[in-house]
Each structure stands twice: as C-alpha cells, then as structure tokens.
Amino acid sequence: METSTRLSDDIVTLRPFHREDAAPLYEAVCESLADLRPWMAWAHESYMEASAREFVALARARWEEGTLFAFAITRADEIVGGCTLSGLNPVNRFCNLGYWVRSSQHGHGFAGHAAKLAARFGFEHVGLVRAEIVIAQGNTQSMRVAEKIGAHYEGKLLNRMVVGSSIYDAHMYSLIPMDFGL
C-alpha cells in the first residue's frame, strides 16, 4: 500500500500522515484535548509535539507493513482530524474504524465523510469484510456520526474499553462492503 494514497469526496480528503504533519497535528490535538481526553487513551495532558512526531513515524511504518492505516482528515490542506483502520484481524478480515475531528470543526460532517472513505478503502484495497466502530458509552457525538453514516448498531459490549483508569461499556456499530454496493 502506498503512502501517497489520497481519498476524497466533495467534503474532505484523506491521506496518510506526512512527516511535516507533526506540528499541525499537535495543534489540532491540543485544541481538542478537552473533547478527546475522555474517549481516546492517547489524548492526555502530557501530549506534546514529540508525541505527534512519534505517532506520525509509527503510522508511516505501520502503513508500509499493512497493519495500520492512519489518515489525516484534511480540508483545503488543513488537518481537521484523524481517521484510522486499526486492529486489523487478518484471519477474519475486520478492523476497528476510529475517527476524531478537531473541536473548532465539529458539526460539519467531516468525521462521517472520513469514516465512509476509510471504510471503503479498507474494503476495496485491504480486503476487509467488516469495519467495526466501537464507541464508549457516553460518547454521544461519536454515536451520532456512526448513526448518520448508516452504520449497523449491533449492541452494547460490557467492559469493552479502557481509557486511562476508566472502564467503559461500549456500543458496537459496523459497516460492511454491501453498504457501499461492493
């Protein structure tokens, strides 16, 4: 899989993270820490630009291995968030689909557009047959995104997520190739 991949619709463009994305990624995360901290284990008070650099380097290496596909969500070349296909299960061909959008860009539908582009990429280029969206109970914004894009609600999973010292039940949503006419 090439790190030059670009996926786009009329709303957002997804592309792999580039080395020069560390500073703008750091700015987006810092702006959004209060919104991200309850739901994302990596979003903590000690998040620094070095954290962003390490993530970008890891994401690029894992992309080349085909074990993680981390996309910068961009609009007019500005990073507005991130979307990942992670936890790839090569036997059963499913993954976790995650997304976040910087706080100042909420309400524009960017997360939903990104999630659909990333899922389609997974089905068409990675050979996945299922993308799971696992959302901690209480994360109503993320649940709204999953519902707006037509993800299938499959139920509540007990003690499914750990973020810091918090243990959450989680809601399971999924997308499958048939949702995209594939």
ABEGO torsion letter per residue (X at the ends): XBAABBBBBAABBBBBBBAAAAAAAAAAAAAAAAAAAAABAABBAABBAAAAAAAAAAAAAAAAAGABBBBBBBBGGBBAEBBBBBGBBAAAGBBBBBBBBBAAABGAGAAAAAAAAAAAAAAAAAGBABBBBBBBBGBAAAAAAAAAAGBBBAEBBBGABBBEABBBBBBBBBBBAAAAGX
